[in-house]
Every structure is written in C-alpha cells, then in structure tokens.
C-alpha cells in the first residue's frame, strides 16, 4: 500500500458545514501520517477529532475518537492517558451494547497492558475481546487478536503457543497475498521466535523478508522495529559492530518519533554491545539511560533490564556485592512482569553471584526458586544450570559422586563454552584439581579469543598464576 493522503481529505475537512465533519476521513489521514512518521501532525488531528465529537455530543463518535487517540498514545508509550481514553470508550460502548466497539476497546486495553509489560493481564483482556467475535468468521478481527496474543506469549517465552497462533493466523490470511502488512507482522514474529531459539538459519531469512515487506508499506515504526530485530540477530551472533550501527540508526528514528518504549529497549541493546566489546562506561551510560526512559513510562521490563545490565557490569568490575544488589532490583521488576524471557535468567544470575560471594545457604534457596520458575516457563537451559548448581553446592558432602554427576550433565552443554568455563572454574576452586584448572583455562582462552572481556582476562590470570 502506498500512502498519498491529501487533496480530497483537505477539501472535506475545510467544509463550512461544521455539523458535518468527516471523522472517518480524519482518522484515516491521521493513520497515514502516523505510518509515515509525522506523529505530531497525526496527534493534532486525532485530538481535534475528539474535540469535535465532544462538541457534537455524539456518543458513538466520542467512543471511536477515544479509541483512535488511545491507540496512538499507546504507540507513543503514554499508557496512562491511553488507558483513561479506552475506559471512556468502554463505558459508551457498554451503554450502547456495541459488541464491535467492545472488541476493539478490550483488545486495545490488552495492548496497553503489554506496554506496561503486564502480559498475563493483557492476555486476559484479549480473551475478553475474543468473546465478542465468537462465531464471527471475519478474518480481519481474528487475525488482529491472534497477533496480539502471540506477541504476549512471545514475551512470556511460551513459544509453542506463539507458533500455534502463527500457524492459525496464516490460515486466516489464506491466499490474500495483497495484505502485505499482516504478512510482514506474522513473518517478523516468527523470525524472532527462531532467533530466541538460536535457530539462526531459519531466523535470518524470515527477518529479512519481514523487513522487505515493511519497507513496501512505508511504516516507519515497523521498519525500525524490524531493523532492530536484525540487529538483535547480529548481536547474538557476535557481529557487534554491525549490530551497533543498526541500533544507533534505530535510536535516532525512535527519538524523532518520540516512541519511548522502543527507545528504552534500544539503549538496553546498545548497553549489551558495549559490555561485550569491553566498553564498560558506555555500557553503564546506556543502561542508566534505559532505566531513565523506562521509569518515565513506568515500564517494568526495561527498568528491570537496566538493573540486570548494571549487575553484569559490576560483576565485570569484581564488585559482586553491588552486582547482587542490582540483580535483586532487577528481580523486583521481573517478578511483576513474569516474563519467561527474563525472569529465569535473572534468577540464575543471582544464584551464580551468591556462589561467587560464597553465600551457600542463600544460593541453595535461590536454586529452588529458580528451578520452579524455569519449569513453569519451560526453560530447559536454566533447569540444566540448576542441576549443575545443586551438585556444585553439595560437593563438600560427596565430592566423588558430585564431580561425576557434574561432568555427566556438562555433556549436555555441547558448544556452551561460557557455562563450561564457569563450572570448571568452580570445580577447580572447590576441589583444587589440576584437571579442572586446565579445562577452565582452555575454555576461558576460547572465550577470550572471540571476546576479550575483563572478567575472562581476570579468570585467566588466576588460572595461569
């Protein structure tokens, strides 16, 4: 679709008949302006639309205008005002028994809760919206709701549900190949799922395809988001400079648009890159900016992520006590979000930190908490680390059997040098066995060859001393 709004809309909008304002036309123009990145002009139109509707005392127009402005403000991370407008629309739609309007407003409320990173509550609203389209075969509404639910499950790391929904969504689209925007959205999310599963061969062509499709639509925000997903892929693959270049461009777009949620996320991603290339001050500055922007919009996910980044930096600086404090601050937010993408990782990081501080009893308690969450979110990678930590923490009671069990579990971690290095290092610390010292040293050497982090160098110096 190509967006060329103008002459007809302006002629209608300039009509002298103040009692007849082309509300749907204004809404369409605002949508186009939003798509091409002219957000300030779009907001002016939407607010004028709502003002006119109130002046005309037309309940249906008021509700529709509230929804339009609420949707727009959600995109700009202004969640509190967006929710207040959605609730105004809800009251009108309920009074008029307008099922179509209630579907729209409950889906919108679910999306606002996604902005607050309250994904379980967002799913509850999506389920409420679903009741208004039961038996309705209109694929447009079903597709929109399905994609919203798939995104919520993605952030909960429930990839099986995401894949199931995406498969249903493809069937809903059928052969309607002209609907480029919807194809792009489904393809983009599928690529991200495979990226999180570290199936990069599947992820990359899907993310590239989604980016090409979004470019056809001209949707500036979606293009920037798709670029960010590609940058995330490069970050996971260790292609840090390529990722950093894209993130810097994405940051400029989000700053121009005034989109704060994704801007906070970009700062978190940039912090990750600076951390990996050894620029700890750059990493700290970006993490602090992520927290500052996240706190402006009261987004728990980005605030927790910022604390997690700061914890990693303090670990790198050998300040384990401060790292533990930051991990626990991250967990305060992560417990509220309950995201399977973040909470299990924060919990397991806290356990390793407690081990470094030799707080064995606290570490054992933390392992149990982590095991329960890992099982709930089907995070087998974290469950495996819990099994390793069980044995490491109990080595003093039965060293021979414990070491044998640890080595057996490590066979399940093929290619994971980071975890192997950490485990061999702690085996050496616990047993003083020269074999584990050599294995840890070789693992840290491999890690340092690709990424000369300060922590790796410090471990190597200790192992070679």
TAMODA-V732966 format. One record per residue. SS is DSSP state (h for helix, s for strand, l for the rest). PHI is phi in radians with two decimals (NA if undefined). Layout:
BEGIN
ss->(SS/SS)
phi->(PHI/PHI)
END
This chain:
BEGIN
ss->(l/l/l/l/l/l/h/h/h/h/h/h/h/l/l/l/l/l/l/l/l/l/h/h/h/h/h/h/h/h/h/h/h/h/h/l/l/l/h/h/h/h/h/h/h/h/h/h/h/h/h/h/h/h/h/h/l/l/h/h/h/h/h/h/h/h/h/h/h/h/h/h/h/h/h/l/l/l/h/h/h/h/h/h/h/h/h/h/h/h/h/h/h/h/h/h/l/l/h/h/h/h/h/h/h/h/h/h/h/h/h/h/h/h/h/l/l/l/h/h/h/h/h/h/h/h/h/h/h/h/l/l/l/l/l/l/l/l/h/h/h/h/h/h/h/h/h/h/h/h/h/h/h/h/h/l/l/l/h/h/h/h/h/h/h/h/h/h/h/h/h/h/h/l/l/l/l/l/l/h/h/h/h/h/h/h/h/h/h/h/h/h/h/h/h/h/l/l/l/h/h/h/h/h/h/h/h/h/h/h/h/h/h/h/h/h/h/l/l/h/h/h/h/h/h/h/h/h/h/h/h/h/h/h/h/h/l/l/l/h/h/h/h/h/h/h/h/h/h/h/h/h/h/h/h/h/h/l/l/h/h/h/h/h/h/h/h/h/h/h/h/h/h/h/h/h/l/l/l/h/h/h/h/h/h/h/h/h/h/h/h/h/h/h/h/h/l/l/l/h/h/h/h/h/h/h/h/h/h/h/h/h/h/h/h/h/l/l/l/h/h/h/h/h/h/h/h/h/h/h/h/h/h/h/h/h/h/l/l/l/l/l/h/h/h/h/h/h/h/h/h/h/h/h/h/h/l/l/l/h/h/h/h/h/h/h/h/h/h/h/h/h/h/h/h/h/l/l/l/h/h/h/h/h/h/h/h/h/h/h/h/h/h/l/l/l/l/l/h/h/h/h/h/h/h/h/h/h/h/h/l/l/l/l/l/l/h/h/h/h/h/h/h/h/h/h/h/h/h/h/h/l/l/h/h/h/h/h/h/h/h/h/h/h/h/h/h/h/h/h/l/l/l/h/h/h/h/h/h/h/h/h/h/h/l)
phi->(NA/-1.95/-1.82/-2.32/-1.24/2.88/-0.92/-1.04/-1.06/-1.17/-1.10/-1.16/-1.17/-1.55/-1.02/-1.29/-1.39/-1.09/-1.31/-2.04/-1.92/-1.34/-0.94/-1.05/-1.21/-1.03/-1.08/-1.15/-1.12/-1.06/-1.09/-1.14/-1.08/-1.07/-1.10/-1.55/1.63/-1.62/-1.26/-1.13/-1.14/-1.08/-1.13/-1.02/-1.14/-1.16/-1.23/-1.12/-1.06/-1.16/-1.05/-1.09/-1.06/-1.13/-1.10/-1.43/0.92/-1.85/-0.92/-1.10/-1.16/-1.08/-1.09/-1.10/-1.17/-1.06/-1.12/-1.08/-1.19/-1.07/-1.02/-1.12/-1.13/-1.05/-1.13/-1.72/1.17/-1.67/-1.24/-1.13/-1.16/-1.05/-1.19/-1.07/-1.17/-1.08/-1.19/-1.09/-1.11/-1.00/-1.07/-1.21/-1.09/-1.13/-1.09/-1.58/0.94/-1.67/-1.12/-1.10/-1.17/-1.17/-0.99/-1.08/-1.28/-1.27/-1.10/-1.08/-1.08/-1.07/-1.18/-1.13/-1.15/-1.07/-1.07/-1.43/1.10/-1.77/-1.30/-1.18/-1.19/-1.11/-1.10/-1.06/-1.21/-1.13/-1.12/-1.12/-1.12/-1.04/-1.11/-1.59/-2.20/-1.09/1.44/-1.59/-1.57/-1.14/-1.23/-1.04/-1.16/-1.10/-1.13/-1.02/-1.18/-1.07/-1.14/-1.08/-1.18/-1.07/-1.12/-1.08/-1.14/-1.05/-1.23/-1.49/1.10/-1.64/-1.23/-1.10/-1.17/-1.06/-1.13/-1.10/-1.15/-1.13/-1.13/-1.10/-1.15/-1.07/-1.16/-1.10/-1.20/1.01/-1.69/-1.36/-1.24/-1.25/-1.42/-1.15/-1.05/-1.23/-1.03/-1.08/-1.08/-1.16/-1.15/-1.09/-1.14/-1.09/-1.08/-1.17/-1.08/-1.16/-1.11/-1.15/-1.48/1.10/-1.69/-1.22/-1.13/-1.42/-1.16/-1.06/-1.09/-1.19/-1.16/-1.15/-1.11/-1.07/-1.07/-1.08/-1.19/-1.10/-1.09/-1.12/-1.26/1.35/-1.37/-1.05/-1.11/-1.14/-1.09/-1.10/-1.12/-1.14/-1.04/-1.08/-1.15/-1.14/-1.08/-1.07/-1.09/-1.11/-1.08/-1.10/-1.53/1.41/-1.63/-1.21/-1.17/-1.10/-1.13/-1.08/-1.04/-1.19/-1.08/-1.12/-1.18/-1.09/-1.06/-1.11/-1.13/-1.14/-1.12/-1.17/-1.32/1.41/-1.57/-1.45/-1.08/-1.20/-1.12/-1.07/-1.04/-1.09/-1.07/-1.12/-1.13/-1.13/-1.03/-1.06/-1.18/-1.04/-1.08/-1.18/-1.63/1.56/-1.61/-1.22/-1.21/-1.10/-1.11/-1.14/-1.06/-1.19/-1.13/-1.13/-1.21/-1.03/-1.15/-1.06/-1.23/-1.05/-1.21/-1.09/-1.82/0.99/-1.64/-1.21/-1.11/-1.24/-1.15/-1.13/-1.08/-1.09/-1.08/-1.11/-1.04/-1.12/-1.08/-1.07/-1.14/-1.13/-1.03/-1.05/-1.56/1.15/-1.88/-1.26/-1.15/-1.23/-1.07/-1.07/-1.09/-1.22/-1.03/-1.23/-1.17/-1.08/-1.19/-1.01/-1.31/-1.12/-1.13/-1.30/-1.34/0.98/-1.67/-1.18/-1.34/-2.13/-0.96/-1.07/-1.18/-1.15/-1.13/-1.21/-1.15/-1.08/-1.10/-1.07/-1.14/-1.09/-1.11/-1.10/-1.52/1.02/-1.67/-1.09/-1.11/-1.13/-1.11/-1.07/-1.10/-1.18/-1.07/-1.12/-1.08/-1.17/-1.05/-1.11/-1.21/-1.08/-1.17/-1.09/-1.71/1.01/-1.63/-1.11/-1.13/-1.33/-1.04/-1.08/-1.14/-1.10/-1.10/-1.11/-1.17/-0.94/-1.22/-1.08/-1.29/-1.86/-1.05/-1.13/-1.38/-2.61/-1.13/-1.09/-1.17/-1.12/-1.13/-1.04/-1.16/-1.10/-1.11/-1.18/-1.14/-1.09/-1.14/-1.47/-1.95/-0.97/1.51/-1.63/-1.15/-1.09/-1.21/-1.06/-1.05/-1.12/-1.22/-1.08/-1.08/-1.26/-1.11/-1.12/-1.08/-1.39/-1.93/1.05/-1.31/-1.13/-1.07/-1.31/-1.07/-1.12/-1.14/-1.12/-1.09/-1.13/-1.14/-1.20/-1.13/-1.12/-1.12/-1.18/-1.09/-1.57/-2.69/-1.33/-1.18/-1.06/-1.07/-1.08/-1.13/-1.18/-1.12/-1.07/-1.06/-1.18/-1.27/-1.66/-1.29)
END
